[in-house]
């Protein structure tokens, strides 16, 4: 591990670290010298990603991001293994199948709001007293370009991410006095397991082409793109940046 990594000596919790964007963020953080607790509900996925990383730099923690006690346990694991915590990445999220807003089942709406929004509440509750005491800490929350630019048929997902963006900015204003920063990343659609739902339940070349037309740079986001943005926002290079929504969208918001 290079001593010049921009996250050298820092410890991070990354939620939903077992696949997709979370896996990309985790790998980038480890590349940049961070210790990472992979906070993931799937034993299989979380352990698999952790097993591919150096044992001293990565540890899998099986937990539910909507559960306060699991957040408290995750913090304790970081303290026990690495002596502290510097960064929280709230990445875990789900998307409903695209379709008419009045046809999305209530159970799906509740699931979206619970998994996409409540971890911000739980992480603030569990981690903020610790960050405030040490006078530093960073939250990086994964929102979506659908927060500032909601589109038909994914409205409840966009609404949950709108909450993520608003909460990020509100907490940034509130936590600044403690030396704690909060920023959001707004990705465009990424090539992950979420694509199927975004395309309405069937992943077809035609469906992908329609979405691609709305992205000026002509491709989907990758986990690496989001990892790069998260690493910058979590690093000391960004220590005067708080309360922003950073689009990582290939120009999608321009359309």
ZAMARGU-4260 file (C-alpha; in steps of 0.2 Angstrom, whole numbers, plus 5000, padded with zeros to 4 digits):
<rodrens>
0) 5000/5000/5000 | 5007/5017/4995 | 5009/5030/5008 | 5004/5043/4996 | 4986/5037/4994
5) 4974/5051/4997 | 4965/5041/5010 | 4981/5034/5018 | 4978/5031/5037 | 4959/5034/5036
10) 4946/5022/5041 | 4929/5021/5032 | 4912/5012/5033 | 4905/5008/5016 | 4887/5002/5015
15) 4881/4990/5002 | 4899/4986/4999 | 4896/4969/4992 | 4891/4974/4974 | 4889/4987/4961
20) 4894/5005/4966 | 4898/5000/4984 | 4911/4987/4978 | 4918/5000/4966 | 4919/5013/4981
25) 4927/5000/4992 | 4940/4995/4980 | 4945/5013/4976 | 4946/5017/4995 | 4958/5002/4998
30) 4968/5007/4983 | 4970/5025/4991 | 4976/5018/5007 | 4960/5017/5017 | 4954/5004/5029
35) 4936/4999/5025 | 4923/4990/5034 | 4911/4983/5021 | 4894/4985/5029 | 4883/4973/5019
40) 4867/4963/5022 | 4872/4949/5010 | 4885/4937/5018 | 4889/4930/5001 | 4892/4946/4992
45) 4901/4955/5007 | 4913/4941/5011 | 4917/4939/4993 | 4922/4957/4990 | 4932/4957/5007
50) 4941/4941/5002 | 4948/4949/4987 | 4956/4963/4997 | 4971/4964/5009 | 4965/4957/5026
55) 4973/4971/5036 | 4963/4984/5025 | 4946/4977/5023 | 4933/4968/5035 | 4916/4962/5031
60) 4902/4966/5043 | 4885/4958/5040 | 4872/4971/5045 | 4856/4980/5041 | 4859/4998/5037
65) 4841/5003/5043 | 4846/4996/5061 | 4854/5008/5073 | 4862/4994/5084 | 4870/4987/5068
70) 4878/5005/5065 | 4884/5006/5083 | 4892/4989/5081 | 4900/4994/5065 | 4908/5009/5073
75) 4914/4998/5087 | 4922/4986/5075 | 4931/5000/5066 | 4937/5006/5083 | 4943/4989/5089
80) 4952/4984/5072 | 4959/5001/5066 | 4957/5013/5081 | 4944/5024/5075 | 4933/5030/5060
85) 4934/5045/5048 | 4922/5042/5034 | 4905/5035/5032 | 4899/5031/5014 | 4880/5029/5013
90) 4879/5019/4997 | 4866/5005/5000 | 4851/5008/4990 | 4837/5000/4980 | 4826/5005/4965
95) 4808/5000/4961 | 4804/4993/4944 | 4800/5008/4933 | 4782/5010/4929 | 4767/5022/4932
100) 4768/5030/4949 | 4751/5025/4955 | 4754/5007/4951 | 4770/5005/4962 | 4764/4994/4977
105) 4764/5002/4994 | 4776/4989/5000 | 4789/4994/4987 | 4787/5012/4991 | 4790/5008/5010
110) 4805/4998/5005 | 4813/5012/4994 | 4810/5025/5008 | 4817/5014/5022 | 4832/5008/5013
115) 4837/5023/5004 | 4833/5036/5017 | 4833/5029/5035 | 4852/5025/5035 | 4856/5043/5034
120) 4846/5045/5050 | 4854/5030/5058 | 4872/5034/5053 | 4869/5052/5060 | 4863/5045/5076
125) 4876/5032/5079 | 4891/5040/5071 | 4889/5059/5073 | 4893/5060/5092 | 4909/5051/5089
130) 4914/5062/5074 | 4909/5078/5084 | 4920/5073/5099 | 4935/5070/5088 | 4931/5086/5078
135) 4932/5078/5061 | 4923/5066/5050 | 4915/5065/5033 | 4899/5058/5026 | 4898/5054/5008
140) 4880/5050/5003 | 4875/5042/4986 | 4860/5051/4979 | 4855/5051/4961 | 4854/5063/4946
145) 4836/5059/4947 | 4835/5069/4963 | 4838/5086/4954 | 4831/5079/4938 | 4816/5067/4942
150) 4809/5058/4927 | 4792/5049/4924 | 4790/5031/4930 | 4804/5031/4943 | 4796/5045/4954
155) 4797/5036/4971 | 4815/5032/4969 | 4819/5050/4964 | 4809/5056/4979 | 4819/5045/4991
160) 4835/5052/4983 | 4828/5070/4984 | 4827/5066/5003 | 4845/5060/5003 | 4851/5076/4994
165) 4841/5088/5006 | 4846/5078/5021 | 4865/5079/5016 | 4864/5098/5014 | 4854/5100/5030
170) 4867/5090/5040 | 4881/5099/5031 | 4875/5115/5038 | 4871/5108/5055 | 4887/5098/5057
175) 4900/5111/5050 | 4903/5118/5068 | 4909/5101/5073 | 4922/5100/5058 | 4911/5087/5050
180) 4908/5087/5031 | 4893/5080/5022 | 4892/5078/5003 | 4881/5069/4990 | 4886/5061/4974
185) 4872/5060/4960 | 4876/5046/4948 | 4867/5044/4932 | 4862/5026/4929 | 4876/5014/4932
190) 4880/4997/4924 | 4874/4987/4939 | 4861/4975/4944 | 4849/4990/4946 | 4848/4992/4927
195) 4834/4979/4925 | 4822/4989/4936 | 4826/5005/4929 | 4822/4998/4912 | 4805/4992/4918
200) 4810/4974/4922 | 4818/4969/4906 | 4836/4973/4901 | 4836/4975/4882 | 4848/4983/4870
205) 4834/4994/4864 | 4830/5000/4882 | 4848/5003/4885 | 4849/5014/4869 | 4835/5025/4874
210) 4843/5029/4891 | 4860/5031/4883 | 4853/5044/4871 | 4851/5055/4887 | 4869/5054/4892
215) 4880/5066/4882 | 4896/5057/4886 | 4888/5041/4878 | 4890/5028/4892 | 4883/5022/4908
220) 4892/5027/4924 | 4904/5013/4931 | 4907/5009/4949 | 4925/5016/4947 | 4918/5033/4942
225) 4908/5034/4958 | 4923/5027/4968 | 4934/5041/4961 | 4921/5054/4966 | 4918/5047/4983
230) 4937/5046/4986 | 4940/5064/4982 | 4925/5070/4993 | 4931/5059/5007 | 4949/5065/5006
235) 4958/5080/5014 | 4959/5088/4996 | 4940/5091/4998 | 4942/5098/5016 | 4933/5115/5011
240) 4919/5106/5002 | 4903/5102/5011 | 4884/5102/5007 | 4886/5099/4988 | 4878/5087/4976
245) 4891/5081/4964 | 4884/5075/4948 | 4893/5060/4941 | 4882/5059/4926 | 4891/5061/4909
250) 4881/5077/4907 | 4864/5069/4909 | 4858/5084/4919 | 4861/5095/4904 | 4847/5087/4894
</rodrens>
